[in-house]
Amino acid sequence: MANSNSIDMDPDVALRLFEEGATLVLLGVPQGTELGIDCKSWQVGPRFKGVKMIPPGLHFLHYSSVNSPSCGGEIGPKTGLFLTLKPKDILLANWDSKEEDLDFSASQNEEEVSRIRATLQDLDPHLGPYPYEVMRKWVSLTDRLSEELANNLQPLSGRICAFSDVIPELQLRHTKDRAEQPRNDTACQSMKEGLNRLPRMKQREGTELRFSVIPEKKYPAGATPAEITQCSLDLSYALETVLEKNHELQPLNLLGELQFAFVCFLIGNVYEGFEHWKSLLALLCRSEEAMRKRKELYLGLIAVLYHQLGEIPPDFFVDIVSQSNFLTSTLQDFFQFSSGAGIDGTLRKRAEKFKAHLTKKFRWNFDADLDDCAPVVVELPEGVTVD
């Protein structure tokens, strides 16, 4: 593993970490594979057999397979999984060259794990140490994410993939089925026709991230036009619906879901994670009534965002966020609501400090005039008309 000996660590501390830390024994990983844990990754060398001295707790293992140099040496899409490790744990995996993935089934073989434990000292020269220089960063990005929540959010397959594993909605196993589909042996007359000819795809069952579903209708059934307008300006009803359906017993777990989505995108390269992070953030920042009722949720949100925005690469905002000004406009709503009537004093002051921090760090202007005159487009329930 490249640069695995770059950590300057006290020998006594290193010995304690070696004895108490967990170990990932990863056998047969091809040379050149990009592999990492939490916020650090490396290119696997010829002697690599795993990672040692891993602190107990939740971790994100991620890797990208690579073609042999004779086949171009291209790096494949990233695969990741959340793991919870206990002190002295040994997790054993073998590389499956056919699936280009790690197979952890050997960890269920107690005899094999005991054999590895007995020879751990011999394996030591082949194990790269956990990158303790980024541990503080990792903890700050996942302090609200529990083992249970991570397990509930990650796919049933146990793998978080940068590219979705999709299959056709219609399998078309029989000639008759295929004959009923649009023909592809003539030129398309329009873009619409071309798109209609493409097979409809869906994610393979078990590979979907299991995020909370944010309701499309942000208002209750039977709402009047005035109530619909209010629920479009203040998303508290939709937020409470999400909390009730997904995190009723532990509302602060919504912050853990926000962290999970962020890690999936920032480290796992999963764009769906970024889209869900945006949706949750908009829901939280535009819920004025909830801000008055849920002080702890919003104090936690400020802390989560402080660390997340501190770790995003500088060009991230230029390439993705600032093109639509999503983040600045969303936070502008948040700061406006947090300074309103009925907001807890501690939350108000914390929000003011956070606003000053972002203004200084990113030079964002949150005090620009809000376009109060812009019309709010709302969807009326079927059968409701406005005279």
C-alpha positions as YAML, in Angstrom:
chain: A
units: angstrom
residues:
- id: 1
  name: MET
  ca: [0.00, 0.00, 0.00]
- id: 2
  name: ALA
  ca: [1.56, 3.28, -1.06]
- id: 3
  name: ASN
  ca: [2.64, 5.70, 1.69]
- id: 4
  name: SER
  ca: [1.55, 3.31, 4.44]
- id: 5
  name: ASN
  ca: [4.65, 4.07, 6.51]
- id: 6
  name: SER
  ca: [4.24, 7.84, 6.47]
- id: 7
  name: ILE
  ca: [2.53, 8.06, 9.89]
- id: 8
  name: ASP
  ca: [4.79, 9.32, 12.69]
- id: 9
  name: MET
  ca: [3.47, 7.49, 15.75]
- id: 10
  name: ASP
  ca: [4.82, 6.81, 19.24]
- id: 11
  name: PRO
  ca: [5.91, 3.11, 19.42]
- id: 12
  name: ASP
  ca: [3.91, 2.48, 22.62]
- id: 13
  name: VAL
  ca: [0.79, 3.98, 21.08]
- id: 14
  name: ALA
  ca: [1.36, 1.93, 17.94]
- id: 15
  name: LEU
  ca: [1.68, -1.29, 19.98]
- id: 16
  name: ARG
  ca: [-1.53, -0.56, 21.88]
- id: 17
  name: LEU
  ca: [-3.37, 0.17, 18.65]
- id: 18
  name: PHE
  ca: [-2.02, -3.00, 17.09]
- id: 19
  name: GLU
  ca: [-3.22, -5.06, 20.05]
- id: 20
  name: GLU
  ca: [-6.60, -3.35, 20.59]
- id: 21
  name: GLY
  ca: [-7.49, -2.18, 17.10]
- id: 22
  name: ALA
  ca: [-9.46, -4.18, 14.57]
- id: 23
  name: THR
  ca: [-7.90, -5.74, 11.48]
- id: 24
  name: LEU
  ca: [-9.20, -6.13, 7.94]
- id: 25
  name: VAL
  ca: [-7.46, -9.03, 6.22]
- id: 26
  name: LEU
  ca: [-8.09, -8.62, 2.50]
- id: 27
  name: LEU
  ca: [-6.45, -11.38, 0.49]
- id: 28
  name: GLY
  ca: [-5.89, -11.48, -3.25]
- id: 29
  name: VAL
  ca: [-6.70, -7.82, -3.98]
- id: 30
  name: PRO
  ca: [-5.10, -7.15, -7.40]
- id: 31
  name: GLN
  ca: [-2.14, -4.83, -7.56]
- id: 32
  name: GLY
  ca: [-3.17, -1.36, -8.70]
- id: 33
  name: THR
  ca: [-6.65, -1.54, -7.13]
- id: 34
  name: GLU
  ca: [-7.69, 1.74, -5.51]
- id: 35
  name: LEU
  ca: [-8.70, 0.88, -1.96]
- id: 36
  name: GLY
  ca: [-9.47, 3.05, 1.01]
- id: 37
  name: ILE
  ca: [-11.08, 3.25, 4.41]
- id: 38
  name: ASP
  ca: [-13.04, 6.29, 5.54]
- id: 39
  name: CYS
  ca: [-11.46, 9.49, 4.17]
- id: 40
  name: LYS
  ca: [-8.23, 8.02, 2.77]
- id: 41
  name: SER
  ca: [-7.43, 5.75, -0.15]
- id: 42
  name: TRP
  ca: [-4.34, 4.18, -1.70]
- id: 43
  name: GLN
  ca: [-3.23, 2.16, -4.67]
- id: 44
  name: VAL
  ca: [-2.67, -1.44, -3.64]
- id: 45
  name: GLY
  ca: [0.89, -2.74, -3.97]
- id: 46
  name: PRO
  ca: [2.13, -6.32, -4.49]
- id: 47
  name: ARG
  ca: [2.57, -7.08, -0.76]
- id: 48
  name: PHE
  ca: [-0.78, -5.70, 0.46]
- id: 49
  name: LYS
  ca: [-2.95, -8.02, 2.58]
- id: 50
  name: GLY
  ca: [-5.12, -5.66, 4.58]
- id: 51
  name: VAL
  ca: [-5.41, -2.82, 7.09]
- id: 52
  name: LYS
  ca: [-4.49, -2.97, 10.79]
- id: 53
  name: MET
  ca: [-4.91, -0.82, 13.91]
- id: 54
  name: ILE
  ca: [-8.44, 0.26, 12.97]
- id: 55
  name: PRO
  ca: [-10.23, 2.10, 15.80]
- id: 56
  name: PRO
  ca: [-13.51, 0.48, 16.92]
- id: 57
  name: GLY
  ca: [-16.69, 1.91, 15.44]
- id: 58
  name: LEU
  ca: [-18.33, 2.60, 12.10]
- id: 59
  name: HIS
  ca: [-16.14, 2.70, 8.98]
- id: 60
  name: PHE
  ca: [-16.57, 2.94, 5.22]
- id: 61
  name: LEU
  ca: [-14.47, 0.55, 3.15]
- id: 62
  name: HIS
  ca: [-14.30, 1.47, -0.54]
- id: 63
  name: TYR
  ca: [-12.44, 0.15, -3.58]
- id: 64
  name: SER
  ca: [-12.26, 0.33, -7.37]
- id: 65
  name: SER
  ca: [-11.06, -2.61, -9.40]
- id: 66
  name: VAL
  ca: [-8.55, -2.01, -12.18]
- id: 67
  name: ASN
  ca: [-7.94, -3.69, -15.52]
- id: 68
  name: SER
  ca: [-4.54, -5.24, -16.15]
- id: 69
  name: PRO
  ca: [-2.05, -2.96, -17.96]
- id: 70
  name: SER
  ca: [-2.40, -5.16, -21.05]
- id: 71
  name: CYS
  ca: [-6.13, -4.29, -21.13]
- id: 72
  name: GLY
  ca: [-5.61, -0.56, -20.70]
- id: 73
  name: GLY
  ca: [-5.38, -0.37, -16.91]
- id: 74
  name: GLU
  ca: [-8.70, 1.52, -16.57]
- id: 75
  name: ILE
  ca: [-10.10, 1.94, -13.07]
- id: 76
  name: GLY
  ca: [-13.67, 0.74, -12.56]
- id: 77
  name: PRO
  ca: [-16.50, 2.43, -10.65]
- id: 78
  name: LYS
  ca: [-16.19, 2.57, -6.88]
- id: 79
  name: THR
  ca: [-17.87, 0.08, -4.55]
- id: 80
  name: GLY
  ca: [-18.25, 0.71, -0.83]
- id: 81
  name: LEU
  ca: [-19.78, -0.71, 2.32]
- id: 82
  name: PHE
  ca: [-20.24, 0.42, 5.90]
- id: 83
  name: LEU
  ca: [-18.67, -1.83, 8.53]
- id: 84
  name: THR
  ca: [-18.89, -1.73, 12.32]
- id: 85
  name: LEU
  ca: [-15.77, -3.09, 14.02]
- id: 86
  name: LYS
  ca: [-15.20, -3.98, 17.66]
- id: 87
  name: PRO
  ca: [-11.85, -3.97, 19.53]
- id: 88
  name: LYS
  ca: [-9.56, -6.78, 18.30]
- id: 89
  name: ASP
  ca: [-12.02, -7.75, 15.57]
- id: 90
  name: ILE
  ca: [-10.67, -9.60, 12.55]
- id: 91
  name: LEU
  ca: [-12.67, -9.39, 9.36]
- id: 92
  name: LEU
  ca: [-11.48, -11.67, 6.58]
- id: 93
  name: ALA
  ca: [-12.27, -11.28, 2.87]
- id: 94
  name: ASN
  ca: [-10.99, -12.80, -0.36]
- id: 95
  name: TRP
  ca: [-11.01, -11.05, -3.71]
- id: 96
  name: ASP
  ca: [-13.50, -12.58, -6.16]
- id: 97
  name: SER
  ca: [-11.93, -11.98, -9.55]
- id: 98
  name: LYS
  ca: [-15.11, -12.95, -11.40]
- id: 99
  name: GLU
  ca: [-17.30, -10.45, -9.53]
- id: 100
  name: GLU
  ca: [-14.43, -7.97, -9.06]
- id: 101
  name: ASP
  ca: [-15.50, -7.63, -5.45]
- id: 102
  name: LEU
  ca: [-14.52, -8.63, -1.93]
- id: 103
  name: ASP
  ca: [-16.13, -11.80, -0.57]
- id: 104
  name: PHE
  ca: [-16.47, -11.67, 3.22]
- id: 105
  name: SER
  ca: [-17.95, -15.16, 3.61]
- id: 106
  name: ALA
  ca: [-14.65, -16.42, 5.09]
- id: 107
  name: SER
  ca: [-15.33, -14.20, 8.13]
- id: 108
  name: GLN
  ca: [-18.11, -16.63, 9.08]
- id: 109
  name: ASN
  ca: [-15.58, -19.47, 9.29]
- id: 110
  name: GLU
  ca: [-14.42, -19.36, 12.92]
- id: 111
  name: GLU
  ca: [-11.62, -21.87, 12.29]
- id: 112
  name: GLU
  ca: [-10.20, -19.75, 9.45]
- id: 113
  name: VAL
  ca: [-10.45, -16.53, 11.50]
- id: 114
  name: SER
  ca: [-8.69, -18.24, 14.44]
- id: 115
  name: ARG
  ca: [-5.89, -19.34, 12.11]
- id: 116
  name: ILE
  ca: [-5.47, -15.77, 10.86]
- id: 117
  name: ARG
  ca: [-5.46, -14.43, 14.42]
- id: 118
  name: ALA
  ca: [-2.71, -16.88, 15.41]
- id: 119
  name: THR
  ca: [-0.52, -15.72, 12.51]
- id: 120
  name: LEU
  ca: [-1.30, -12.00, 12.74]
- id: 121
  name: GLN
  ca: [2.28, -11.10, 13.67]
- id: 122
  name: ASP
  ca: [3.51, -12.79, 10.49]
- id: 123
  name: LEU
  ca: [0.95, -10.82, 8.46]
- id: 124
  name: ASP
  ca: [1.96, -7.52, 10.05]
- id: 125
  name: PRO
  ca: [4.49, -6.43, 7.35]
- id: 126
  name: HIS
  ca: [1.71, -6.82, 4.76]
- id: 127
  name: LEU
  ca: [-0.88, -4.75, 6.65]
- id: 128
  name: GLY
  ca: [-1.13, -1.00, 6.17]
- id: 129
  name: PRO
  ca: [-1.93, 1.02, 9.33]
- id: 130
  name: TYR
  ca: [-5.25, 2.84, 9.61]
- id: 131
  name: PRO
  ca: [-4.75, 6.50, 8.55]
- id: 132
  name: TYR
  ca: [-5.08, 8.15, 11.96]
- id: 133
  name: GLU
  ca: [-4.35, 11.56, 10.48]
- id: 134
  name: VAL
  ca: [-7.88, 11.60, 9.04]
- id: 135
  name: MET
  ca: [-9.72, 9.96, 11.94]
- id: 136
  name: ARG
  ca: [-10.91, 13.28, 13.40]
- id: 137
  name: LYS
  ca: [-12.34, 14.23, 10.01]
- id: 138
  name: TRP
  ca: [-14.14, 10.88, 9.66]
- id: 139
  name: VAL
  ca: [-15.67, 11.11, 13.14]
- id: 140
  name: SER
  ca: [-16.88, 14.66, 12.45]
- id: 141
  name: LEU
  ca: [-18.62, 13.47, 9.27]
- id: 142
  name: THR
  ca: [-20.36, 10.47, 10.89]
- id: 143
  name: ASP
  ca: [-20.93, 11.33, 14.56]
- id: 144
  name: ARG
  ca: [-24.73, 11.14, 14.08]
- id: 145
  name: LEU
  ca: [-24.64, 7.90, 12.06]
- id: 146
  name: SER
  ca: [-25.18, 4.72, 14.08]
- id: 147
  name: GLU
  ca: [-24.53, 1.13, 13.03]
- id: 148
  name: GLU
  ca: [-28.27, 0.41, 12.99]
- id: 149
  name: LEU
  ca: [-29.07, 3.45, 10.86]
- id: 150
  name: ALA
  ca: [-26.27, 2.72, 8.38]
- id: 151
  name: ASN
  ca: [-27.49, -0.88, 8.03]
- id: 152
  name: ASN
  ca: [-31.06, 0.32, 7.45]
- id: 153
  name: LEU
  ca: [-30.00, 2.80, 4.76]
- id: 154
  name: GLN
  ca: [-27.48, 0.82, 2.76]
- id: 155
  name: PRO
  ca: [-28.77, -1.58, 0.08]
- id: 156
  name: LEU
  ca: [-29.88, -5.07, 1.01]
- id: 157
  name: SER
  ca: [-27.00, -6.32, -1.14]
- id: 158
  name: GLY
  ca: [-24.62, -4.71, 1.34]
- id: 159
  name: ARG
  ca: [-22.80, -2.81, -1.42]
- id: 160
  name: ILE
  ca: [-23.01, 0.88, -2.29]
- id: 161
  name: CYS
  ca: [-22.06, 1.28, -5.94]
- id: 162
  name: ALA
  ca: [-21.14, 4.46, -7.80]
- id: 163
  name: PHE
  ca: [-23.00, 3.20, -10.87]
- id: 164
  name: SER
  ca: [-26.50, 1.75, -10.50]
- id: 165
  name: ASP
  ca: [-26.93, -1.93, -11.35]
- id: 166
  name: VAL
  ca: [-29.86, -1.68, -13.77]
- id: 167
  name: ILE
  ca: [-31.87, -4.27, -15.68]
- id: 168
  name: PRO
  ca: [-34.68, -3.90, -18.27]
- id: 169
  name: GLU
  ca: [-38.16, -3.56, -16.81]
- id: 170
  name: LEU
  ca: [-39.34, -6.05, -19.45]
- id: 171
  name: GLN
  ca: [-37.16, -9.14, -19.75]
- id: 172
  name: LEU
  ca: [-38.45, -10.05, -23.27]
- id: 173
  name: ARG
  ca: [-37.46, -13.68, -22.95]
- id: 174
  name: HIS
  ca: [-39.75, -14.82, -25.79]
- id: 175
  name: THR
  ca: [-39.77, -13.93, -29.49]
- id: 176
  name: LYS
  ca: [-43.44, -12.87, -29.23]
- id: 177
  name: ASP
  ca: [-42.57, -10.33, -26.49]
- id: 178
  name: ARG
  ca: [-39.74, -8.87, -28.53]
- id: 179
  name: ALA
  ca: [-41.93, -8.60, -31.63]
- id: 180
  name: GLU
  ca: [-44.33, -6.32, -29.76]
- id: 181
  name: GLN
  ca: [-41.58, -3.78, -28.99]
- id: 182
  name: PRO
  ca: [-40.71, -0.79, -31.25]
- id: 183
  name: ARG
  ca: [-38.47, -1.78, -34.19]
- id: 184
  name: ASN
  ca: [-34.88, -0.56, -34.21]
- id: 185
  name: ASP
  ca: [-34.00, -1.29, -37.83]
- id: 186
  name: THR
  ca: [-35.24, 2.05, -39.21]
- id: 187
  name: ALA
  ca: [-34.01, 5.58, -38.70]
- id: 188
  name: CYS
  ca: [-35.67, 7.65, -35.97]
- id: 189
  name: GLN
  ca: [-37.67, 10.65, -37.15]
- id: 190
  name: SER
  ca: [-37.32, 12.54, -33.85]
- id: 191
  name: MET
  ca: [-35.51, 12.55, -30.52]
- id: 192
  name: LYS
  ca: [-38.76, 11.56, -28.80]
- id: 193
  name: GLU
  ca: [-39.10, 8.52, -31.05]
- id: 194
  name: GLY
  ca: [-35.51, 7.54, -30.34]
- id: 195
  name: LEU
  ca: [-36.04, 7.80, -26.58]
- id: 196
  name: ASN
  ca: [-39.24, 5.77, -26.82]
- id: 197
  name: ARG
  ca: [-37.32, 2.97, -28.53]
- id: 198
  name: LEU
  ca: [-34.85, 2.64, -25.67]
- id: 199
  name: PRO
  ca: [-35.68, -0.11, -23.17]
- id: 200
  name: ARG
  ca: [-37.03, 1.11, -19.83]
- id: 201
  name: MET
  ca: [-34.57, 0.26, -17.06]
- id: 202
  name: LYS
  ca: [-34.91, -0.26, -13.32]
- id: 203
  name: GLN
  ca: [-32.44, -0.87, -10.51]
- id: 204
  name: ARG
  ca: [-31.76, -4.51, -9.74]
- id: 205
  name: GLU
  ca: [-33.72, -5.51, -6.66]
- id: 206
  name: GLY
  ca: [-31.65, -5.27, -3.49]
- id: 207
  name: THR
  ca: [-29.15, -2.72, -4.86]
- id: 208
  name: GLU
  ca: [-31.19, 0.41, -4.08]
- id: 209
  name: LEU
  ca: [-30.18, 2.82, -1.32]
- id: 210
  name: ARG
  ca: [-33.00, 2.85, 1.21]
- id: 211
  name: PHE
  ca: [-33.38, 6.56, 1.86]
- id: 212
  name: SER
  ca: [-36.43, 8.13, 3.46]
- id: 213
  name: VAL
  ca: [-39.02, 9.02, 0.84]
- id: 214
  name: ILE
  ca: [-39.78, 12.74, 0.75]
- id: 215
  name: PRO
  ca: [-43.46, 13.23, -0.18]
- id: 216
  name: GLU
  ca: [-44.16, 14.90, -3.52]
- id: 217
  name: LYS
  ca: [-47.25, 16.60, -2.09]
- id: 218
  name: LYS
  ca: [-46.11, 18.85, 0.73]
- id: 219
  name: TYR
  ca: [-49.62, 19.37, 2.15]
- id: 220
  name: PRO
  ca: [-52.23, 17.17, 3.89]
- id: 221
  name: ALA
  ca: [-55.14, 15.57, 2.10]
- id: 222
  name: GLY
  ca: [-58.14, 17.87, 1.89]
- id: 223
  name: ALA
  ca: [-56.05, 21.02, 2.30]
- id: 224
  name: THR
  ca: [-57.57, 24.32, 1.21]
- id: 225
  name: PRO
  ca: [-55.78, 26.48, -1.39]
- id: 226
  name: ALA
  ca: [-54.59, 28.76, 1.42]
- id: 227
  name: GLU
  ca: [-53.18, 25.77, 3.35]
- id: 228
  name: ILE
  ca: [-51.48, 24.45, 0.21]
- id: 229
  name: THR
  ca: [-49.80, 27.81, -0.30]
- id: 230
  name: GLN
  ca: [-48.68, 27.89, 3.35]
- id: 231
  name: CYS
  ca: [-47.28, 24.35, 3.14]
- id: 232
  name: SER
  ca: [-45.36, 25.34, -0.01]
- id: 233
  name: LEU
  ca: [-43.75, 28.29, 1.79]
- id: 234
  name: ASP
  ca: [-43.09, 26.41, 5.03]
- id: 235
  name: LEU
  ca: [-42.21, 22.72, 4.51]
- id: 236
  name: SER
  ca: [-42.78, 21.74, 8.15]
- id: 237
  name: TYR
  ca: [-45.71, 19.45, 7.30]
- id: 238
  name: ALA
  ca: [-43.58, 17.48, 4.84]
- id: 239
  name: LEU
  ca: [-40.68, 17.34, 7.34]
- id: 240
  name: GLU
  ca: [-42.92, 16.05, 10.12]
- id: 241
  name: THR
  ca: [-44.31, 13.44, 7.71]
- id: 242
  name: VAL
  ca: [-40.77, 12.19, 6.94]
- id: 243
  name: LEU
  ca: [-39.87, 12.09, 10.64]
- id: 244
  name: GLU
  ca: [-43.06, 10.26, 11.57]
- id: 245
  name: LYS
  ca: [-42.64, 7.60, 8.89]
- id: 246
  name: ASN
  ca: [-38.88, 7.04, 9.22]
- id: 247
  name: HIS
  ca: [-37.46, 8.43, 12.47]
- id: 248
  name: GLU
  ca: [-40.42, 8.75, 14.83]
- id: 249
  name: LEU
  ca: [-38.59, 7.37, 17.88]
- id: 250
  name: GLN
  ca: [-35.30, 9.16, 17.17]
- id: 251
  name: PRO
  ca: [-35.86, 12.33, 15.11]
- id: 252
  name: LEU
  ca: [-32.17, 13.22, 15.29]
- id: 253
  name: ASN
  ca: [-31.48, 10.17, 13.12]
- id: 254
  name: LEU
  ca: [-32.48, 12.40, 10.21]
- id: 255
  name: LEU
  ca: [-29.10, 14.09, 10.73]
- id: 256
  name: GLY
  ca: [-27.47, 10.65, 10.52]
- id: 257
  name: GLU
  ca: [-29.26, 10.07, 7.22]
- id: 258
  name: LEU
  ca: [-27.96, 13.45, 6.02]
- id: 259
  name: GLN
  ca: [-24.43, 12.31, 6.92]
- id: 260
  name: PHE
  ca: [-24.93, 8.92, 5.27]
- id: 261
  name: ALA
  ca: [-26.03, 10.56, 2.01]
- id: 262
  name: PHE
  ca: [-23.09, 12.97, 2.14]
- id: 263
  name: VAL
  ca: [-20.51, 10.20, 2.67]
- id: 264
  name: CYS
  ca: [-22.06, 8.15, -0.16]
- id: 265
  name: PHE
  ca: [-21.52, 11.08, -2.49]
- id: 266
  name: LEU
  ca: [-18.25, 12.59, -1.24]
- id: 267
  name: ILE
  ca: [-16.36, 9.31, -0.73]
- id: 268
  name: GLY
  ca: [-18.47, 6.74, -2.58]
- id: 269
  name: ASN
  ca: [-19.03, 8.86, -5.73]
- id: 270
  name: VAL
  ca: [-22.76, 8.07, -5.62]
- id: 271
  name: TYR
  ca: [-24.63, 10.93, -7.27]
- id: 272
  name: GLU
  ca: [-27.94, 9.74, -5.79]
- id: 273
  name: GLY
  ca: [-26.40, 10.52, -2.40]
- id: 274
  name: PHE
  ca: [-25.87, 14.14, -3.41]
- id: 275
  name: GLU
  ca: [-29.44, 14.45, -4.70]
- id: 276
  name: HIS
  ca: [-30.85, 13.08, -1.43]
- id: 277
  name: TRP
  ca: [-28.55, 15.33, 0.61]
- id: 278
  name: LYS
  ca: [-29.91, 18.33, -1.32]
- id: 279
  name: SER
  ca: [-33.52, 17.21, -0.81]
- id: 280
  name: LEU
  ca: [-33.10, 16.68, 2.95]
- id: 281
  name: LEU
  ca: [-31.26, 19.96, 3.32]
- id: 282
  name: ALA
  ca: [-33.98, 21.90, 1.49]
- id: 283
  name: LEU
  ca: [-36.63, 20.20, 3.62]
- id: 284
  name: LEU
  ca: [-34.86, 21.10, 6.86]
- id: 285
  name: CYS
  ca: [-33.88, 24.65, 5.92]
- id: 286
  name: ARG
  ca: [-37.35, 25.62, 4.66]
- id: 287
  name: SER
  ca: [-39.37, 24.36, 7.66]
- id: 288
  name: GLU
  ca: [-40.03, 27.46, 9.74]
- id: 289
  name: GLU
  ca: [-42.55, 26.00, 12.19]
- id: 290
  name: ALA
  ca: [-40.35, 22.94, 12.82]
- id: 291
  name: MET
  ca: [-37.43, 25.27, 13.55]
- id: 292
  name: ARG
  ca: [-39.44, 26.72, 16.43]
- id: 293
  name: LYS
  ca: [-40.38, 23.30, 17.81]
- id: 294
  name: ARG
  ca: [-37.22, 21.25, 17.23]
- id: 295
  name: LYS
  ca: [-34.31, 23.20, 18.67]
- id: 296
  name: GLU
  ca: [-32.02, 20.16, 19.10]
- id: 297
  name: LEU
  ca: [-32.54, 19.01, 15.52]
- id: 298
  name: TYR
  ca: [-31.49, 22.39, 14.16]
- id: 299
  name: LEU
  ca: [-28.56, 22.89, 16.53]
- id: 300
  name: GLY
  ca: [-27.39, 19.49, 15.29]
- id: 301
  name: LEU
  ca: [-27.97, 20.50, 11.67]
- id: 302
  name: ILE
  ca: [-25.64, 23.49, 12.03]
- id: 303
  name: ALA
  ca: [-22.89, 21.27, 13.49]
- id: 304
  name: VAL
  ca: [-23.33, 18.66, 10.73]
- id: 305
  name: LEU
  ca: [-23.21, 21.29, 7.97]
- id: 306
  name: TYR
  ca: [-20.21, 23.02, 9.53]
- id: 307
  name: HIS
  ca: [-18.12, 19.88, 9.12]
- id: 308
  name: GLN
  ca: [-19.58, 18.83, 5.77]
- id: 309
  name: LEU
  ca: [-19.01, 22.18, 4.08]
- id: 310
  name: GLY
  ca: [-15.50, 22.26, 5.54]
- id: 311
  name: GLU
  ca: [-14.56, 19.04, 3.75]
- id: 312
  name: ILE
  ca: [-15.97, 19.67, 0.29]
- id: 313
  name: PRO
  ca: [-13.23, 20.45, -2.27]
- id: 314
  name: PRO
  ca: [-13.18, 24.14, -3.26]
- id: 315
  name: ASP
  ca: [-14.16, 23.47, -6.88]
- id: 316
  name: PHE
  ca: [-17.18, 21.41, -5.80]
- id: 317
  name: PHE
  ca: [-19.32, 24.52, -5.43]
- id: 318
  name: VAL
  ca: [-18.19, 25.88, -8.79]
- id: 319
  name: ASP
  ca: [-18.92, 22.67, -10.68]
- id: 320
  name: ILE
  ca: [-22.17, 21.61, -9.07]
- id: 321
  name: VAL
  ca: [-23.73, 23.84, -6.44]
- id: 322
  name: SER
  ca: [-23.22, 27.37, -7.66]
- id: 323
  name: GLN
  ca: [-24.57, 26.69, -11.15]
- id: 324
  name: SER
  ca: [-28.07, 26.77, -9.69]
- id: 325
  name: ASN
  ca: [-27.15, 28.59, -6.45]
- id: 326
  name: PHE
  ca: [-28.93, 25.78, -4.60]
- id: 327
  name: LEU
  ca: [-26.84, 25.94, -1.45]
- id: 328
  name: THR
  ca: [-26.76, 29.71, -1.04]
- id: 329
  name: SER
  ca: [-30.50, 30.11, -1.67]
- id: 330
  name: THR
  ca: [-31.37, 27.22, 0.66]
- id: 331
  name: LEU
  ca: [-29.17, 28.55, 3.45]
- id: 332
  name: GLN
  ca: [-30.52, 32.04, 2.86]
- id: 333
  name: ASP
  ca: [-34.00, 30.70, 3.72]
- id: 334
  name: PHE
  ca: [-32.56, 28.96, 6.77]
- id: 335
  name: PHE
  ca: [-30.90, 32.10, 8.09]
- id: 336
  name: GLN
  ca: [-34.02, 34.15, 7.45]
- id: 337
  name: PHE
  ca: [-36.21, 31.69, 9.39]
- id: 338
  name: SER
  ca: [-33.68, 31.26, 12.20]
- id: 339
  name: SER
  ca: [-33.77, 35.00, 12.90]
- id: 340
  name: GLY
  ca: [-37.59, 35.09, 13.03]
- id: 341
  name: ALA
  ca: [-40.00, 35.31, 15.93]
- id: 342
  name: GLY
  ca: [-40.29, 32.38, 18.31]
- id: 343
  name: ILE
  ca: [-36.84, 30.91, 17.59]
- id: 344
  name: ASP
  ca: [-34.85, 29.73, 20.60]
- id: 345
  name: GLY
  ca: [-32.13, 32.22, 21.58]
- id: 346
  name: THR
  ca: [-29.32, 29.65, 21.52]
- id: 347
  name: LEU
  ca: [-30.31, 28.47, 18.06]
- id: 348
  name: ARG
  ca: [-30.57, 32.05, 16.81]
- id: 349
  name: LYS
  ca: [-27.05, 32.91, 18.04]
- id: 350
  name: ARG
  ca: [-25.57, 29.67, 16.68]
- id: 351
  name: ALA
  ca: [-27.13, 30.36, 13.28]
- id: 352
  name: GLU
  ca: [-25.73, 33.89, 13.26]
- id: 353
  name: LYS
  ca: [-22.22, 32.58, 13.98]
- id: 354
  name: PHE
  ca: [-22.56, 29.93, 11.27]
- id: 355
  name: LYS
  ca: [-23.71, 32.55, 8.77]
- id: 356
  name: ALA
  ca: [-20.71, 34.75, 9.62]
- id: 357
  name: HIS
  ca: [-18.38, 31.75, 9.24]
- id: 358
  name: LEU
  ca: [-19.71, 30.84, 5.78]
- id: 359
  name: THR
  ca: [-19.68, 34.45, 4.64]
- id: 360
  name: LYS
  ca: [-16.02, 34.79, 5.62]
- id: 361
  name: LYS
  ca: [-14.89, 31.39, 4.30]
- id: 362
  name: PHE
  ca: [-16.76, 31.25, 0.98]
- id: 363
  name: ARG
  ca: [-17.60, 34.95, 0.50]
- id: 364
  name: TRP
  ca: [-21.25, 34.10, 0.06]
- id: 365
  name: ASN
  ca: [-23.77, 36.91, 0.43]
- id: 366
  name: PHE
  ca: [-26.80, 35.78, 2.41]
- id: 367
  name: ASP
  ca: [-28.18, 39.31, 2.82]
- id: 368
  name: ALA
  ca: [-29.06, 39.90, -0.82]
- id: 369
  name: ASP
  ca: [-32.65, 41.02, -1.31]
- id: 370
  name: LEU
  ca: [-35.02, 38.09, -1.39]
- id: 371
  name: ASP
  ca: [-37.32, 38.11, -4.39]
- id: 372
  name: ASP
  ca: [-40.50, 38.51, -2.35]
- id: 373
  name: CYS
  ca: [-42.51, 39.32, -5.42]
- id: 374
  name: ALA
  ca: [-41.83, 36.02, -7.18]
- id: 375
  name: PRO
  ca: [-45.02, 34.02, -7.59]
- id: 376
  name: VAL
  ca: [-45.38, 30.78, -5.67]
- id: 377
  name: VAL
  ca: [-46.71, 28.01, -7.91]
- id: 378
  name: VAL
  ca: [-48.77, 25.49, -6.00]
- id: 379
  name: GLU
  ca: [-50.52, 22.33, -7.07]
- id: 380
  name: LEU
  ca: [-54.21, 22.24, -6.24]
- id: 381
  name: PRO
  ca: [-55.94, 18.98, -5.37]
- id: 382
  name: GLU
  ca: [-58.09, 17.49, -8.07]
- id: 383
  name: GLY
  ca: [-61.47, 19.18, -8.27]
- id: 384
  name: VAL
  ca: [-60.44, 22.33, -6.37]
- id: 385
  name: THR
  ca: [-60.75, 25.60, -8.25]
- id: 386
  name: VAL
  ca: [-59.95, 29.18, -7.32]
- id: 387
  name: ASP
  ca: [-62.55, 31.80, -8.28]
...
